[in-house]
């Protein structure tokens, strides 16, 4: 009986097409059960699309049991038989005709495992026997026809090829390289076959060789074998690691990905698709992560988040994912490892080709390989034979590309990138062009342009396809590269300066509000965030930049508010219907104190009534640094010249002057002043503090030698005392905290100990005036430690004993 044609799009709605085809064949099956079976058989969208395309082209593949049935269709048939289907048929072996699982293939027909193992004619003796292995042409061989040559002969043949390139290489070294690149017997034979047919694979033509040859080249180059040439990418010419073959030649990861790029339907960026929307349009990885449809509960923390990995227990988010540990095949340490092209495990350090430099002997990244072995970057640049004259500007120095120095190459690439192919840089991008051309390290700017996603955006700006504005950058998917590009544009004068932390916080708040399904809750939280939290934050910063700590404080309150409303909704309540017993149950939960601010705001705006929010008093720090340990660390910072000046000054400001990390990173050179008497003063609050030696000398040295990692700008143009990695930005408080913790300094504990001592010695008004803290905070600290340690001890005793850290 002829069936009606199936109507559907296998790309936009593959699941609906498959369920429709199965429903026409098996009307008695439940559509929901069939859909669940399809999702189990084809868990990814790509597999569902392939299955839907096959069924839409020929639905009889489910019923005729043909041996050419695709594997996905076979799995679907088996699952439908379990559901009770009667019209579908299992595939039959193309040789013996049995209805069993088909594991092999001979021509267009799929065959069962028994036929695949025994029903083959040996390519040497001509008898039909079980296949033991296959020769270099892929022909089957039986067990009675052993391969030509033993394993020792195979290794000897490969050693002969290596000896023709470099007769001086030790046999033991070359043999170890062969065994490391080809640990299994079949891999060594494939290596022998490839080198016997094309010995030139080791001398530069490795891009068209198998993966095992690339592994041998890497091992031989690591030991400094002369004549062995690492192959360049056939597309871009870079000497980097090669991956999958395209048209018979292996390409680097960048060129291989460039062949698969499409324009993202979400943000418009030209990237490799990470997935597709229901209409079949490509979406990049950033848009996929921000799509609520891709959020699943994490099995560790329980939050709805994008899935980073799927374990046997369930999906895991990025914050809870830990990469698998392994033993590195080069250094032997237990670290998070990845597989190389040869299948061996490498940790992050060894994967970056870290080897002993033949000149200085240190373990450094390999910059160049010469006849005597690998050279590090420092030795290569200091070698007189490594410097040549630039063919463009005539300067003698380290060349970058085709006889030109890095600055000339940078100027040419910027000209092409920012001009849109017209030859003249656009007027609004001219300040950026002038700022990048004169950078101190052209190689850093070149690497940034080559590897950052900002290159695509700069090209769009150069062609006039994107407007140069903050709003145009905000429309893109959030990324660190976009934030860095914005900082470069602001520092060069192409974009006006703005409060980035506040703008990022506003975008974050909008995303949180969009996730609220209830319109009344969304309206209530929007009013609280807009007219209370953000308004109060703008008033506090007073036109200055918002600190990350202030933004985090707002985020904590917003998250607590959303949790409170979700808890009320789960208990069948609303904020207006909440009563004191309900509020007391909420306040007993951990983390409920962050919603106190919202509750007080709601009571003052009459969104709630009859509730009493208890005032949570502060009784001092829970943990402070021991006085002897504190002074021991301070003496080390004062007198140890091996510690960087940045860490010494920041640590001393925390331990002696009770400064928070957020206040330290916002210090500028204008806060440091030297009088006619030669004394150095530092403005921390309203009145400058006189610094004693040797801290005064360290501050003066920091002002003279300060340097960040930003590409654009130099110490003369940066006002910050601690410049950061982005142009015009100071060092982040998190980065500073990491640096101090490496020295054994806990910033919070050290600052609490310093504040307790200073509050016991100075009046609250003087303390607030010198240290830059509020009068309320100074008065609270003085009440805790202002000469009345008995009260403080009594408060500690009421808390009960602290849990032992051991």
Helices and strands as residue ranges (DSSP letters): H 14-25, H 31-41, H 45-57, G 59-62, H 71-83, E 102-106, E 109-112, H 113-118, E 120-121, E 128-129, E 133-134, E 140-141, H 151-165, H 171-181, H 185-197, G 199-202, G 206-208, H 211-222, E 242-246, E 249-252, H 253-258, E 261-263, E 270-272, E 275-276, E 282-283, H 285-290, G 292-294, E 295-297, E 304-306, E 309-310, E 315-316, E 325-327, E 334-339, E 345-347, H 348-351, E 354-356, E 363-365, E 368-370, E 373-375, H 377-382, G 384-386, E 388-389, E 396-397, E 399-401, E 404-405, H 406-419, G 427-429, H 430-437, H 442-451, H 454-463, H 470-474, H 480-492, H 500-514, H 519-528, I 529-533, H 534-541, H 548-570, H 580-587, G 592-595, H 596-604, H 627-639, H 645-657, H 661-665, G 669-671, E 672-674, E 680-683, E 688-690, H 695-705, H 733-742, H 747-761, H 764-771, H 775-785, H 789-799
